[in-house]
Amino acid sequence: MRKRINILLGSLIALFSGCTTPKKAATEMKVVALYGVPYATYDISGTVTKKQKPAKGIPVVVKGNQNHVIGDTLYTDNKGQFHMVKADFPTVDIQIVAYDPHTLQPTDSVQLTAEYDRTPSARGFDRGLCTVKVEIELQDKSNQ
């Protein structure tokens, strides 16, 4: 009796979650559930300058839908460059924000629509690769 209830409950879970059961598992009275979360790979890079010179040590934050932060805060190197490769939830919009480390106020940001390159090898929940390369010129707001 208990085995039949477990099979019935497992079947209901599989039915309502949209999962399918292979024929072999069904004949052996097993329930196979497939779970996963859609994801995309982001390759974000760029250069931050101030007064047309590379800006060193500038914090850069990459945000997706509803201000969801993708990855950790990035910092520019000696050449003012930053780079990140990260797998995360797919997003429609991407916002890249650079902060002035002295005032912590956003000084400049770039907003764009994410475009994904879905390679033939990408299967299942993989939405593909989103490559973004930006140049950000920090505005000097100390005089304002």
Secondary structure as the mmCIF struct_conf table of DSSP 4:
data_model
#
loop_
_struct_conf.conf_type_id
_struct_conf.id
_struct_conf.beg_label_comp_id
_struct_conf.beg_label_asym_id
_struct_conf.beg_label_seq_id
_struct_conf.end_label_comp_id
_struct_conf.end_label_asym_id
_struct_conf.end_label_seq_id
HELX_RH_AL_P HELX_RH_AL_P1 ARG A 2 PHE A 16
TURN_TY1_P TURN_TY1_P1 SER A 17 GLY A 18
HELX_RH_AL_P HELX_RH_AL_P2 LYS A 23 THR A 27
TURN_TY1_P TURN_TY1_P2 GLU A 28 MET A 29
STRN STRN1 TYR A 39 LYS A 50
TURN_TY1_P TURN_TY1_P3 LYS A 51 GLN A 52
STRN STRN2 LYS A 53 PRO A 54
TURN_TY1_P TURN_TY1_P4 LYS A 56 GLY A 57
STRN STRN3 PRO A 59 LYS A 63
HELX_RH_3T_P HELX_RH_3T_P1 ASN A 65 ASN A 67
STRN STRN4 VAL A 69 VAL A 69
BEND BEND1 GLY A 71 ASP A 72
HELX_LH_PP_P HELX_LH_PP_P1 THR A 73 THR A 73
STRN STRN5 LEU A 74 TYR A 75
TURN_TY1_P TURN_TY1_P5 ASN A 78 LYS A 79
BEND BEND2 GLY A 80 GLY A 80
STRN STRN6 GLN A 81 ASP A 88
BEND BEND3 VAL A 92 VAL A 92
STRN STRN7 ASP A 93 TYR A 99
TURN_TY1_P TURN_TY1_P6 PRO A 101 THR A 103
BEND BEND4 GLN A 105 GLN A 105
STRN STRN8 PRO A 106 THR A 113
STRN STRN9 ASP A 117 ASP A 117
TURN_TY1_P TURN_TY1_P7 PRO A 120 SER A 121
TURN_TY1_P TURN_TY1_P8 GLY A 124 PHE A 125
STRN STRN10 ASP A 126 LEU A 138
TURN_TY1_P TURN_TY1_P9 SER A 142 ASN A 143
#
